[in-house]
Amino acid sequence: MSKVNIAEKFSKIPERWKPHIVGELNGQHVKLVKSWGEFVFHHHENEDEMFLVVKGRFRMDFRDRHEWIETGEFIVVPRGVEHRPVAEEECWIVLFEPASTLNTGNVENELTQHELGRV
Amino acid sequence: MSKVNIAEKFSKIPERWKPHIVGELNGQHVKLVKSWGEFVFHHHENEDEMFLVVKGRFRMDFRDRHEWIETGEFIVVPRGVEHRPVAEEECWIVLFEPASTLNTGNVENELTQHELGRV
């Protein structure tokens, strides 16, 4: 039970779009992900997802609209809702979601990460 | 499903030590609490708690040690572990915890908040 410095943990993450686990509580994971570029449209059958921006900003695309999430802001995407994060520059995102969550949800492609590491 | 600006929400909270709900996912609540002064030692029987500092800092006291949590840092306190937040100046904390969580856990006193509002 030690505190976690979020920026320090991000500095240890080289990859983009690969979440790293930094905390666990009540069956949920706290993950950090560096995003840059366009992710893939997907949804999660059974998991709501929270995206909290701590550096930069990204655009969350939905099928019928989009929303920019800036530093100090978060959005909760309910299960079943298709979404696609897009970042024009590097963006640091804290994810809060059930431990069972697969990053690409119902989609399997080169972005899919079945094995997550810890930093 | 709209984004939440954390600082904007904090600006609407007048009280100290009273959590306000700003998000809900997977049976968990995202709450904001302004802390200043000394809380009460307590524990939660069934809930792990995450404290993320977005402004200022606070000291988390345990029975045998303490830890300062600064802006951009978080700590997870597992269920059953006695803890007491103390803030020498106003500190803004984001809480992630099960919706069932009572702020003072096993303790009932003037700080206890049975009814939480939303901002």
gemmi code that builds the backbone of each chain (N, CA, C; Angstrom):
import gemmi

chains = {
    "A": [
        ("MET", (0.837, -1.192, 0.000), (0.000, 0.000, 0.000), (0.879, 1.252, 0.000)),
        ("SER", (1.365, 1.618, -1.167), (2.178, 2.830, -1.299), (1.518, 3.764, -2.294)),
        ("LYS", (1.811, 5.026, -2.150), (1.227, 5.982, -3.085), (1.859, 5.809, -4.466)),
        ("VAL", (1.133, 6.283, -5.464), (1.593, 6.184, -6.852), (1.674, 7.591, -7.430)),
        ("ASN", (2.822, 7.918, -8.017), (2.970, 9.190, -8.718), (2.677, 8.939, -10.203)),
        ("ILE", (1.615, 9.532, -10.681), (1.131, 9.210, -12.025), (2.126, 9.600, -13.116)),
        ("ALA", (2.715, 10.785, -13.021), (3.670, 11.227, -14.056), (4.906, 10.331, -14.074)),
        ("GLU", (5.342, 9.935, -12.897), (6.524, 9.060, -12.815), (6.236, 7.720, -13.498)),
        ("LYS", (5.041, 7.202, -13.274), (4.670, 5.932, -13.917), (4.582, 6.096, -15.434)),
        ("PHE", (4.003, 7.207, -15.876), (3.908, 7.429, -17.328), (5.286, 7.479, -17.973)),
        ("SER", (6.259, 8.021, -17.232), (7.604, 8.159, -17.814), (8.238, 6.801, -18.097)),
        ("LYS", (7.673, 5.754, -17.529), (8.213, 4.404, -17.737), (7.495, 3.641, -18.843)),
        ("ILE", (6.535, 4.291, -19.461), (5.758, 3.621, -20.512), (6.245, 4.074, -21.881)),
        ("PRO", (6.856, 3.182, -22.656), (7.356, 3.579, -23.975), (6.286, 3.505, -25.069)),
        ("GLU", (5.345, 2.573, -24.930), (4.430, 2.298, -26.041), (3.203, 3.201, -26.021)),
        ("ARG", (2.613, 3.310, -27.197), (1.315, 3.977, -27.308), (0.214, 2.926, -27.355)),
        ("TRP", (-0.925, 3.282, -26.828), (-2.129, 2.441, -26.856), (-1.969, 1.134, -26.078)),
        ("LYS", (-0.926, 1.020, -25.255), (-0.810, -0.190, -24.426), (-1.019, 0.181, -22.965)),
        ("PRO", (-2.164, -0.196, -22.395), (-2.433, 0.153, -20.996), (-1.496, -0.610, -20.054)),
        ("HIS", (-1.098, 0.076, -18.989), (-0.294, -0.546, -17.933), (-1.044, -0.394, -16.610)),
        ("ILE", (-1.052, -1.445, -15.841), (-1.789, -1.445, -14.575), (-0.969, -0.749, -13.490)),
        ("VAL", (-1.601, 0.176, -12.770), (-0.915, 0.855, -11.661), (-1.692, 0.764, -10.351)),
        ("GLY", (-2.858, 0.157, -10.379), (-3.624, 0.037, -9.150), (-4.774, -0.931, -9.329)),
        ("GLU", (-5.244, -1.476, -8.211), (-6.336, -2.445, -8.260), (-7.188, -2.253, -7.013)),
        ("LEU", (-8.494, -2.198, -7.191), (-9.393, -2.078, -6.038), (-10.792, -2.499, -6.423)),
        ("ASN", (-11.428, -3.252, -5.549), (-12.819, -3.664, -5.748), (-13.064, -4.313, -7.111)),
        ("GLY", (-12.102, -5.099, -7.561), (-12.259, -5.774, -8.845), (-12.030, -4.878, -10.047)),
        ("GLN", (-11.653, -3.632, -9.784), (-11.389, -2.673, -10.859), (-9.878, -2.492, -11.012)),
        ("HIS", (-9.470, -2.089, -12.198), (-8.078, -1.732, -12.428), (-7.951, -0.236, -12.698)),
        ("VAL", (-6.861, 0.314, -12.209), (-6.439, 1.650, -12.617), (-5.303, 1.429, -13.606)),
        ("LYS", (-5.455, 1.953, -14.809), (-4.458, 1.739, -15.854), (-4.033, 3.071, -16.436)),
        ("LEU", (-2.813, 3.108, -16.922), (-2.318, 4.294, -17.614), (-2.083, 3.930, -19.073)),
        ("VAL", (-2.485, 4.811, -19.950), (-2.241, 4.561, -21.370), (-1.818, 5.855, -22.069)),
        ("LYS", (-0.740, 5.758, -22.838), (-0.324, 6.867, -23.688), (-0.997, 6.696, -25.041)),
        ("SER", (-1.722, 7.699, -25.441), (-2.399, 7.581, -26.730), (-1.833, 8.610, -27.700)),
        ("TRP", (-1.804, 8.231, -28.946), (-1.372, 9.142, -30.010), (-1.814, 8.493, -31.317)),
        ("GLY", (-2.659, 9.198, -32.029), (-3.188, 8.630, -33.262), (-4.616, 8.174, -33.069)),
        ("GLU", (-5.018, 7.280, -33.939), (-6.414, 6.855, -33.962), (-6.533, 5.430, -33.462)),
        ("PHE", (-7.394, 5.218, -32.494), (-7.661, 3.862, -32.024), (-8.722, 3.241, -32.938)),
        ("VAL", (-9.370, 2.193, -32.492), (-10.359, 1.514, -33.322), (-11.745, 1.630, -32.663)),
        ("PHE", (-12.768, 1.751, -33.453), (-14.129, 1.741, -32.911), (-14.406, 0.380, -32.283)),
        ("HIS", (-14.899, 0.390, -31.059), (-15.208, -0.866, -30.352), (-16.182, -0.564, -29.227)),
        ("HIS", (-16.702, -1.611, -28.629), (-17.487, -1.429, -27.400), (-17.155, -2.572, -26.447)),
        ("HIS", (-17.546, -2.393, -25.212), (-17.348, -3.435, -24.198), (-18.724, -3.947, -23.783)),
        ("GLU", (-18.876, -5.258, -23.831), (-20.184, -5.856, -23.575), (-20.643, -5.630, -22.134)),
        ("ASN", (-19.713, -5.746, -21.187), (-20.097, -5.759, -19.769), (-19.372, -4.741, -18.900)),
        ("GLU", (-18.607, -3.858, -19.508), (-17.801, -2.946, -18.706), (-18.026, -1.485, -19.077)),
        ("ASP", (-18.292, -0.676, -18.056), (-18.255, 0.774, -18.228), (-16.790, 1.201, -18.093)),
        ("GLU", (-16.416, 2.235, -18.820), (-15.013, 2.678, -18.804), (-14.918, 4.164, -18.502)),
        ("MET", (-13.954, 4.500, -17.676), (-13.703, 5.920, -17.373), (-12.348, 6.330, -17.932)),
        ("PHE", (-12.334, 7.464, -18.617), (-11.116, 8.018, -19.217), (-10.854, 9.378, -18.582)),
        ("LEU", (-9.741, 9.494, -17.871), (-9.367, 10.750, -17.212), (-8.060, 11.249, -17.823)),
        ("VAL", (-8.080, 12.464, -18.356), (-6.884, 13.006, -19.017), (-6.011, 13.760, -18.016)),
        ("VAL", (-4.728, 13.395, -17.953), (-3.802, 14.108, -17.066), (-2.754, 14.902, -17.853)),
        ("LYS", (-2.674, 14.690, -19.150), (-1.775, 15.492, -19.986), (-2.278, 15.466, -21.431)),
        ("GLY", (-2.323, 16.637, -22.044), (-2.804, 16.716, -23.418), (-4.316, 16.636, -23.488)),
        ("ARG", (-4.792, 16.168, -24.598), (-6.238, 16.010, -24.783), (-6.480, 14.975, -25.873)),
        ("PHE", (-7.668, 14.437, -25.905), (-8.019, 13.535, -26.999), (-9.487, 13.724, -27.366)),
        ("ARG", (-9.818, 13.194, -28.520), (-11.192, 13.279, -29.010), (-11.839, 11.912, -28.884)),
        ("MET", (-12.979, 11.852, -28.208), (-13.695, 10.590, -28.150), (-14.767, 10.618, -29.226)),
        ("ASP", (-14.619, 9.730, -30.198), (-15.613, 9.628, -31.265), (-16.697, 8.631, -30.879)),
        ("PHE", (-17.922, 9.031, -31.085), (-19.051, 8.108, -31.011), (-19.599, 8.002, -32.430)),
        ("ARG", (-20.564, 7.159, -32.653), (-21.054, 6.977, -34.018), (-21.775, 8.208, -34.544)),
        ("ASP", (-22.320, 9.012, -33.616), (-23.128, 10.148, -34.060), (-22.596, 11.502, -33.599)),
        ("ARG", (-21.480, 11.506, -32.892), (-20.931, 12.772, -32.396), (-19.534, 12.513, -31.861)),
        ("HIS", (-18.878, 13.560, -31.401), (-17.599, 13.378, -30.731), (-17.466, 14.410, -29.618)),
        ("GLU", (-16.509, 14.183, -28.752), (-16.297, 15.104, -27.642), (-14.803, 15.172, -27.354)),
        ("TRP", (-14.290, 16.398, -27.183), (-12.877, 16.563, -26.811), (-12.752, 16.479, -25.294)),
        ("ILE", (-11.837, 15.649, -24.834), (-11.595, 15.520, -23.393), (-10.226, 16.149, -23.114)),
        ("GLU", (-10.241, 17.214, -22.324), (-9.025, 17.991, -22.062), (-8.393, 17.558, -20.729)),
        ("THR", (-7.185, 18.052, -20.485), (-6.512, 17.788, -19.208), (-7.414, 18.220, -18.043)),
        ("GLY", (-7.554, 17.330, -17.064), (-8.400, 17.641, -15.915), (-9.858, 17.291, -16.130)),
        ("GLU", (-10.143, 16.615, -17.221), (-11.515, 16.207, -17.509), (-11.591, 14.681, -17.648)),
        ("PHE", (-12.787, 14.151, -17.430), (-12.978, 12.729, -17.664), (-14.323, 12.476, -18.319)),
        ("ILE", (-14.434, 11.292, -18.903), (-15.713, 10.869, -19.458), (-15.918, 9.400, -19.118)),
        ("VAL", (-17.150, 9.028, -18.842), (-17.502, 7.636, -18.593), (-18.270, 7.124, -19.804)),
        ("VAL", (-17.770, 6.059, -20.399), (-18.454, 5.446, -21.536), (-19.152, 4.177, -21.040)),
        ("PRO", (-20.476, 4.166, -21.058), (-21.201, 2.995, -20.561), (-20.985, 1.773, -21.457)),
        ("ARG", (-21.140, 0.607, -20.852), (-21.038, -0.640, -21.619), (-21.977, -0.600, -22.824)),
        ("GLY", (-21.538, -1.195, -23.904), (-22.404, -1.293, -25.080), (-22.293, -0.123, -26.036)),
        ("VAL", (-21.684, 0.964, -25.602), (-21.611, 2.162, -26.448), (-20.319, 2.151, -27.271)),
        ("GLU", (-20.467, 2.203, -28.567), (-19.290, 2.219, -29.444), (-18.529, 3.531, -29.299)),
        ("HIS", (-17.216, 3.420, -29.220), (-16.390, 4.620, -29.053), (-15.018, 4.388, -29.677)),
        ("ARG", (-14.349, 5.487, -29.983), (-13.004, 5.441, -30.558), (-12.217, 6.662, -30.091)),
        ("PRO", (-11.195, 6.468, -29.277), (-10.329, 7.589, -28.894), (-9.380, 7.946, -30.040)),
        ("VAL", (-9.201, 9.245, -30.229), (-8.281, 9.763, -31.236), (-7.484, 10.909, -30.603)),
        ("ALA", (-6.156, 10.843, -30.725), (-5.321, 11.900, -30.149), (-4.416, 12.474, -31.238)),
        ("GLU", (-4.471, 13.787, -31.405), (-3.640, 14.435, -32.431), (-2.204, 14.583, -31.961)),
        ("GLU", (-2.023, 14.659, -30.642), (-0.684, 14.665, -30.047), (-0.709, 13.691, -28.888)),
        ("GLU", (0.454, 13.409, -28.331), (0.481, 12.440, -27.232), (-0.416, 12.901, -26.082)),
        ("CYS", (-1.203, 11.987, -25.610), (-2.144, 12.275, -24.526), (-2.007, 11.189, -23.468)),
        ("TRP", (-1.989, 11.612, -22.201), (-1.865, 10.647, -21.100), (-3.239, 10.457, -20.465)),
        ("ILE", (-3.683, 9.224, -20.462), (-5.027, 8.911, -19.972), (-4.962, 7.904, -18.827)),
        ("VAL", (-5.685, 8.203, -17.750), (-5.876, 7.248, -16.661), (-7.203, 6.546, -16.911)),
        ("LEU", (-7.164, 5.222, -16.954), (-8.368, 4.418, -17.160), (-8.803, 3.792, -15.850)),
        ("PHE", (-10.097, 3.766, -15.647), (-10.646, 3.123, -14.468), (-11.739, 2.198, -14.977)),
        ("GLU", (-11.556, 0.889, -14.799), (-12.469, -0.063, -15.429), (-12.324, -1.435, -14.764)),
        ("PRO", (-13.283, -2.328, -14.970), (-13.175, -3.660, -14.381), (-11.920, -4.384, -14.857)),
        ("ALA", (-11.367, -5.224, -13.995), (-10.142, -5.948, -14.319), (-10.312, -6.803, -15.577)),
        ("SER", (-11.545, -7.157, -15.885), (-11.822, -8.019, -17.039), (-11.739, -7.299, -18.382)),
        ("THR", (-11.588, -5.980, -18.376), (-11.717, -5.196, -19.608), (-10.579, -5.437, -20.603)),
        ("LEU", (-10.941, -5.760, -21.816), (-9.971, -5.881, -22.912), (-9.967, -4.552, -23.669)),
        ("ASN", (-8.772, -4.044, -23.983), (-8.687, -2.673, -24.517), (-9.498, -2.450, -25.792)),
        ("THR", (-9.540, -3.433, -26.675), (-10.293, -3.248, -27.921), (-11.702, -3.855, -27.865)),
        ("GLY", (-12.121, -4.276, -26.671), (-13.493, -4.761, -26.492), (-13.848, -5.893, -27.426)),
        ("ASN", (-14.857, -5.677, -28.251), (-15.370, -6.706, -29.152), (-14.533, -6.865, -30.429)),
        ("VAL", (-13.511, -6.028, -30.569), (-12.690, -6.069, -31.786), (-11.351, -6.731, -31.472)),
        ("GLU", (-10.880, -7.515, -32.410), (-9.559, -8.128, -32.260), (-8.708, -7.673, -33.433)),
        ("ASN", (-7.666, -6.896, -33.154), (-6.768, -6.487, -34.236), (-5.364, -6.264, -33.676)),
        ("GLU", (-4.523, -5.557, -34.417), (-3.132, -5.407, -33.983), (-2.996, -4.541, -32.734)),
        ("LEU", (-4.049, -3.831, -32.371), (-4.011, -3.000, -31.163), (-4.388, -3.785, -29.895)),
        ("THR", (-4.974, -4.933, -30.074), (-5.458, -5.721, -28.942), (-4.304, -6.143, -28.024)),
        ("GLN", (-4.499, -5.941, -26.725), (-3.473, -6.288, -25.732), (-4.083, -7.268, -24.722)),
        ("HIS", (-3.763, -8.551, -24.909), (-4.298, -9.549, -23.984), (-3.517, -9.586, -22.674)),
        ("GLU", (-2.238, -9.296, -22.750), (-1.392, -9.336, -21.550), (-0.961, -7.928, -21.189)),
        ("LEU", (-1.381, -7.485, -20.037), (-0.981, -6.154, -19.600), (0.114, -6.241, -18.551)),
        ("GLY", (1.058, -5.317, -18.639), (2.096, -5.266, -17.633), (1.774, -4.229, -16.569)),
        ("ARG", (2.600, -4.212, -15.549), (2.499, -3.193, -14.506), (3.698, -2.277, -14.600)),
        ("VAL", (3.518, -1.054, -14.234), (4.675, -0.137, -14.116), (4.686, 0.401, -12.706)),
    ],
    "B": [
        ("MET", (-24.213, 10.984, -21.041), (-22.792, 10.690, -21.213), (-22.051, 11.931, -21.690)),
        ("SER", (-21.748, 12.813, -20.741), (-20.994, 14.018, -21.065), (-19.709, 14.032, -20.270)),
        ("LYS", (-18.724, 14.740, -20.771), (-17.471, 14.832, -20.036), (-17.663, 15.679, -18.787)),
        ("VAL", (-16.767, 15.492, -17.828), (-16.816, 16.222, -16.564), (-15.507, 16.975, -16.402)),
        ("ASN", (-15.611, 18.281, -16.124), (-14.424, 19.067, -15.816), (-14.279, 19.101, -14.292)),
        ("ILE", (-13.215, 18.508, -13.808), (-13.068, 18.307, -12.366), (-12.966, 19.625, -11.603)),
        ("ALA", (-12.170, 20.565, -12.097), (-12.012, 21.849, -11.391), (-13.335, 22.616, -11.354)),
        ("GLU", (-14.072, 22.544, -12.443), (-15.363, 23.236, -12.492), (-16.321, 22.659, -11.453)),
        ("LYS", (-16.311, 21.344, -11.314), (-17.172, 20.709, -10.313), (-16.737, 21.097, -8.902)),
        ("PHE", (-15.422, 21.114, -8.668), (-14.941, 21.487, -7.331), (-15.378, 22.899, -6.963)),
        ("SER", (-15.442, 23.777, -7.970), (-15.793, 25.168, -7.683), (-17.221, 25.290, -7.158)),
        ("LYS", (-18.004, 24.233, -7.335), (-19.403, 24.270, -6.870), (-19.586, 23.635, -5.500)),
        ("ILE", (-18.489, 23.192, -4.909), (-18.579, 22.520, -3.602), (-18.155, 23.480, -2.506)),
        ("PRO", (-19.090, 23.879, -1.641), (-18.726, 24.820, -0.582), (-18.153, 24.136, 0.667)),
        ("GLU", (-18.605, 22.912, 0.941), (-18.261, 22.288, 2.215), (-16.950, 21.519, 2.175)),
        ("ARG", (-16.405, 21.343, 3.357), (-15.237, 20.477, 3.504), (-15.685, 19.115, 4.010)),
        ("TRP", (-14.975, 18.096, 3.611), (-15.204, 16.716, 4.060), (-16.562, 16.162, 3.645)),
        ("LYS", (-17.226, 16.837, 2.711), (-18.488, 16.276, 2.219), (-18.318, 15.849, 0.764)),
        ("PRO", (-18.274, 14.543, 0.524), (-18.088, 14.070, -0.853), (-19.322, 14.362, -1.713)),
        ("HIS", (-19.061, 14.695, -2.969), (-20.126, 14.899, -3.942), (-19.893, 13.948, -5.118)),
        ("ILE", (-20.950, 13.341, -5.574), (-20.844, 12.357, -6.659), (-20.770, 13.072, -8.006)),
        ("VAL", (-19.802, 12.671, -8.829), (-19.678, 13.249, -10.177), (-19.658, 12.177, -11.267)),
        ("GLY", (-19.691, 10.915, -10.871), (-19.685, 9.863, -11.876), (-20.019, 8.521, -11.257)),
        ("GLU", (-20.472, 7.602, -12.105), (-20.870, 6.280, -11.625), (-20.550, 5.272, -12.723)),
        ("LEU", (-19.915, 4.181, -12.334), (-19.619, 3.132, -13.305), (-19.328, 1.831, -12.601)),
        ("ASN", (-19.894, 0.755, -13.130), (-19.637, -0.586, -12.602), (-19.884, -0.689, -11.095)),
        ("GLY", (-20.903, -0.002, -10.621), (-21.220, -0.056, -9.193), (-20.313, 0.800, -8.326)),
        ("GLN", (-19.407, 1.525, -8.957), (-18.486, 2.403, -8.241), (-18.936, 3.858, -8.398)),
        ("HIS", (-18.559, 4.665, -7.441), (-18.788, 6.100, -7.556), (-17.475, 6.848, -7.720)),
        ("VAL", (-17.533, 7.904, -8.500), (-16.454, 8.892, -8.537), (-16.970, 10.075, -7.733)),
        ("LYS", (-16.228, 10.438, -6.697), (-16.671, 11.520, -5.820), (-15.565, 12.555, -5.695)),
        ("LEU", (-15.981, 13.778, -5.451), (-15.018, 14.850, -5.184), (-15.202, 15.300, -3.740)),
        ("VAL", (-14.082, 15.510, -3.063), (-14.180, 16.006, -1.686), (-13.089, 17.049, -1.444)),
        ("LYS", (-13.511, 18.158, -0.865), (-12.558, 19.175, -0.416), (-12.194, 18.862, 1.026)),
        ("SER", (-10.931, 18.710, 1.271), (-10.523, 18.402, 2.635), (-9.692, 19.545, 3.193)),
        ("TRP", (-9.839, 19.751, 4.471), (-9.041, 20.760, 5.184), (-9.203, 20.461, 6.666)),
        ("GLY", (-8.101, 20.173, 7.308), (-8.157, 19.822, 8.727), (-7.987, 18.324, 8.896)),
        ("GLU", (-8.465, 17.842, 10.019), (-8.229, 16.447, 10.382), (-9.539, 15.668, 10.296)),
        ("PHE", (-9.523, 14.573, 9.586), (-10.687, 13.705, 9.530), (-10.635, 12.765, 10.746)),
        ("VAL", (-11.362, 11.676, 10.699), (-11.412, 10.761, 11.840), (-10.825, 9.400, 11.411)),
        ("PHE", (-10.142, 8.739, 12.316), (-9.663, 7.388, 12.025), (-10.859, 6.460, 11.826)),
        ("HIS", (-10.838, 5.705, 10.740), (-11.934, 4.779, 10.464), (-11.439, 3.735, 9.474)),
        ("HIS", (-12.259, 2.722, 9.259), (-11.973, 1.774, 8.187), (-13.292, 1.387, 7.527)),
        ("HIS", (-13.176, 0.773, 6.357), (-14.351, 0.287, 5.637), (-14.292, -1.230, 5.610)),
        ("GLU", (-15.374, -1.836, 6.019), (-15.388, -3.302, 6.151), (-15.236, -3.993, 4.796)),
        ("ASN", (-15.908, -3.467, 3.787), (-15.998, -4.178, 2.497), (-15.551, -3.372, 1.290)),
        ("GLU", (-14.988, -2.209, 1.512), (-14.667, -1.353, 0.376), (-13.201, -0.907, 0.387)),
        ("ASP", (-12.544, -1.101, -0.757), (-11.243, -0.477, -0.984), (-11.516, 0.946, -1.473)),
        ("GLU", (-10.620, 1.859, -1.130), (-10.825, 3.266, -1.482), (-9.598, 3.829, -2.185)),
        ("MET", (-9.837, 4.608, -3.216), (-8.737, 5.279, -3.910), (-8.857, 6.781, -3.721)),
        ("PHE", (-7.751, 7.405, -3.366), (-7.678, 8.859, -3.148), (-6.686, 9.433, -4.159)),
        ("LEU", (-7.183, 10.283, -5.045), (-6.339, 10.916, -6.063), (-6.353, 12.424, -5.836)),
        ("VAL", (-5.178, 13.003, -5.651), (-5.096, 14.441, -5.360), (-4.962, 15.239, -6.648)),
        ("VAL", (-5.838, 16.228, -6.830), (-5.755, 17.079, -8.017), (-5.369, 18.511, -7.660)),
        ("LYS", (-5.360, 18.844, -6.375), (-4.893, 20.174, -5.944), (-4.454, 20.087, -4.491)),
        ("GLY", (-3.297, 20.652, -4.197), (-2.795, 20.622, -2.829), (-2.200, 19.262, -2.481)),
        ("ARG", (-2.221, 18.956, -1.211), (-1.720, 17.659, -0.755), (-2.351, 17.339, 0.588)),
        ("PHE", (-2.311, 16.085, 0.951), (-2.788, 15.715, 2.280), (-1.936, 14.578, 2.825)),
        ("ARG", (-2.064, 14.389, 4.119), (-1.315, 13.330, 4.793), (-2.287, 12.212, 5.135)),
        ("MET", (-1.958, 11.000, 4.703), (-2.785, 9.866, 5.100), (-2.118, 9.206, 6.297)),
        ("ASP", (-2.806, 9.265, 7.427), (-2.296, 8.621, 8.639), (-2.783, 7.185, 8.708)),
        ("PHE", (-1.866, 6.293, 9.001), (-2.226, 4.923, 9.368), (-1.847, 4.762, 10.840)),
        ("ARG", (-2.155, 3.653, 11.437), (-1.875, 3.509, 12.861), (-0.381, 3.467, 13.150)),
        ("ASP", (0.407, 3.032, 12.160), (1.842, 2.865, 12.418), (2.741, 3.727, 11.536)),
        ("ARG", (2.151, 4.543, 10.683), (2.963, 5.377, 9.785), (2.043, 6.384, 9.114)),
        ("HIS", (2.633, 7.234, 8.290), (1.803, 8.123, 7.479), (2.479, 8.342, 6.137)),
        ("GLU", (1.714, 8.887, 5.214), (2.249, 9.130, 3.879), (1.621, 10.407, 3.328)),
        ("TRP", (2.459, 11.281, 2.761), (1.944, 12.498, 2.125), (1.561, 12.180, 0.688)),
        ("ILE", (0.363, 12.562, 0.303), (-0.102, 12.361, -1.067), (-0.181, 13.745, -1.725)),
        ("GLU", (0.640, 13.920, -2.750), (0.762, 15.224, -3.407), (-0.114, 15.269, -4.668)),
        ("THR", (-0.231, 16.464, -5.230), (-0.967, 16.632, -6.492), (-0.401, 15.687, -7.557)),
        ("GLY", (-1.287, 14.966, -8.228), (-0.843, 14.027, -9.265), (-0.491, 12.653, -8.710)),
        ("GLU", (-0.787, 12.434, -7.458), (-0.514, 11.135, -6.842), (-1.807, 10.532, -6.301)),
        ("PHE", (-1.801, 9.214, -6.175), (-2.954, 8.565, -5.539), (-2.490, 7.441, -4.633)),
        ("ILE", (-3.391, 7.059, -3.750), (-3.136, 5.900, -2.884), (-4.416, 5.090, -2.802)),
        ("VAL", (-4.261, 3.770, -2.763), (-5.396, 2.873, -2.567), (-5.316, 2.320, -1.139)),
        ("VAL", (-6.372, 2.511, -0.392), (-6.444, 1.971, 0.970), (-7.353, 0.745, 0.943)),
        ("PRO", (-6.797, -0.435, 1.194), (-7.618, -1.649, 1.142), (-8.651, -1.698, 2.276)),
        ("ARG", (-9.705, -2.420, 2.042), (-10.736, -2.606, 3.076), (-10.099, -3.103, 4.376)),
        ("GLY", (-10.638, -2.657, 5.476), (-10.156, -3.143, 6.769), (-8.993, -2.362, 7.352)),
        ("VAL", (-8.362, -1.527, 6.554), (-7.184, -0.787, 7.024), (-7.611, 0.571, 7.594)),
        ("GLU", (-7.269, 0.807, 8.834), (-7.616, 2.080, 9.461), (-6.795, 3.213, 8.844)),
        ("HIS", (-7.465, 4.308, 8.601), (-6.793, 5.454, 7.984), (-7.485, 6.747, 8.397)),
        ("ARG", (-6.716, 7.832, 8.289), (-7.246, 9.170, 8.627), (-6.580, 10.209, 7.729)),
        ("PRO", (-7.334, 10.831, 6.832), (-6.768, 11.922, 6.035), (-6.659, 13.207, 6.867)),
        ("VAL", (-5.553, 13.898, 6.680), (-5.321, 15.179, 7.348), (-4.756, 16.153, 6.312)),
        ("ALA", (-5.356, 17.341, 6.225), (-4.869, 18.334, 5.258), (-4.558, 19.634, 5.980)),
        ("GLU", (-3.339, 20.126, 5.804), (-2.946, 21.372, 6.475), (-3.506, 22.582, 5.741)),
        ("GLU", (-3.732, 22.422, 4.454), (-4.405, 23.457, 3.662), (-5.453, 22.757, 2.808)),
        ("GLU", (-6.304, 23.538, 2.150), (-7.365, 22.913, 1.368), (-6.772, 21.997, 0.301)),
        ("CYS", (-7.313, 20.823, 0.225), (-6.843, 19.817, -0.724), (-8.049, 19.254, -1.460)),
        ("TRP", (-7.885, 19.073, -2.778), (-8.975, 18.540, -3.605), (-8.678, 17.089, -3.933)),
        ("ILE", (-9.579, 16.234, -3.530), (-9.366, 14.792, -3.694), (-10.483, 14.173, -4.527)),
        ("VAL", (-10.085, 13.353, -5.501), (-11.038, 12.540, -6.264), (-11.050, 11.149, -5.617)),
        ("LEU", (-12.240, 10.677, -5.264), (-12.391, 9.359, -4.653), (-12.987, 8.384, -5.660)),
        ("PHE", (-12.457, 7.178, -5.693), (-13.076, 6.079, -6.444), (-13.376, 4.987, -5.446)),
        ("GLU", (-14.617, 4.588, -5.361), (-14.970, 3.595, -4.351), (-16.355, 3.041, -4.657)),
        ("PRO", (-16.701, 1.903, -4.067), (-18.031, 1.346, -4.317), (-19.134, 2.316, -3.892)),
        ("ALA", (-20.236, 2.270, -4.589), (-21.348, 3.168, -4.298), (-21.830, 3.028, -2.855)),
        ("SER", (-21.548, 1.885, -2.258), (-22.003, 1.616, -0.889), (-21.170, 2.299, 0.189)),
        ("THR", (-20.066, 2.935, -0.194), (-19.105, 3.438, 0.792), (-19.642, 4.614, 1.607)),
        ("LEU", (-19.564, 4.495, 2.924), (-19.895, 5.598, 3.828), (-18.592, 6.300, 4.185)),
        ("ASN", (-18.610, 7.639, 4.162), (-17.329, 8.359, 4.289), (-16.564, 8.053, 5.573)),
        ("THR", (-17.278, 7.873, 6.685), (-16.577, 7.602, 7.948), (-16.537, 6.111, 8.285)),
        ("GLY", (-16.925, 5.264, 7.330), (-16.799, 3.822, 7.517), (-17.498, 3.322, 8.769)),
        ("ASN", (-16.718, 2.713, 9.671), (-17.263, 2.106, 10.886), (-17.549, 3.120, 11.979)),
        ("VAL", (-17.233, 4.387, 11.738), (-17.399, 5.422, 12.762), (-18.615, 6.276, 12.412)),
        ("GLU", (-19.360, 6.658, 13.435), (-20.503, 7.558, 13.225), (-20.256, 8.794, 14.082)),
        ("ASN", (-20.065, 9.933, 13.425), (-19.900, 11.166, 14.195), (-20.392, 12.355, 13.369)),
        ("GLU", (-20.006, 13.543, 13.747), (-20.537, 14.734, 13.066), (-20.028, 14.861, 11.632)),
        ("LEU", (-19.015, 14.096, 11.278), (-18.496, 14.129, 9.907), (-19.239, 13.171, 8.972)),
        ("THR", (-19.990, 12.266, 9.536), (-20.675, 11.238, 8.744), (-21.694, 11.865, 7.783)),
        ("GLN", (-21.657, 11.414, 6.537), (-22.570, 11.936, 5.514), (-23.349, 10.770, 4.910)),
        ("HIS", (-24.593, 10.612, 5.367), (-25.405, 9.516, 4.833), (-25.998, 9.853, 3.467)),
        ("GLU", (-26.252, 11.130, 3.260), (-26.864, 11.542, 1.998), (-25.861, 12.362, 1.198)),
        ("LEU", (-25.488, 11.853, 0.048), (-24.543, 12.594, -0.790), (-25.267, 13.257, -1.943)),
        ("GLY", (-24.812, 14.474, -2.251), (-25.384, 15.171, -3.393), (-24.520, 14.982, -4.623)),
        ("ARG", (-25.020, 15.477, -5.732), (-24.243, 15.482, -6.976), (-23.933, 16.920, -7.338)),
        ("VAL", (-22.832, 17.125, -7.974), (-22.536, 18.464, -8.506), (-22.307, 18.333, -9.997)),
    ],
}
model = gemmi.Model(1)
for chain_id, residues in chains.items():
    chain = gemmi.Chain(chain_id)
    for i, (resn, *xyz) in enumerate(residues, 1):
        res = gemmi.Residue()
        res.name, res.seqid = resn, gemmi.SeqId(i, " ")
        for name, pos in zip(("N", "CA", "C"), xyz):
            atom = gemmi.Atom()
            atom.name, atom.element = name, gemmi.Element(name[0])
            atom.pos, atom.b_iso = gemmi.Position(*pos), 0.0
            res.add_atom(atom)
        chain.add_residue(res)
    model.add_chain(chain)
structure = gemmi.Structure()
structure.add_model(model)
structure.setup_entities()
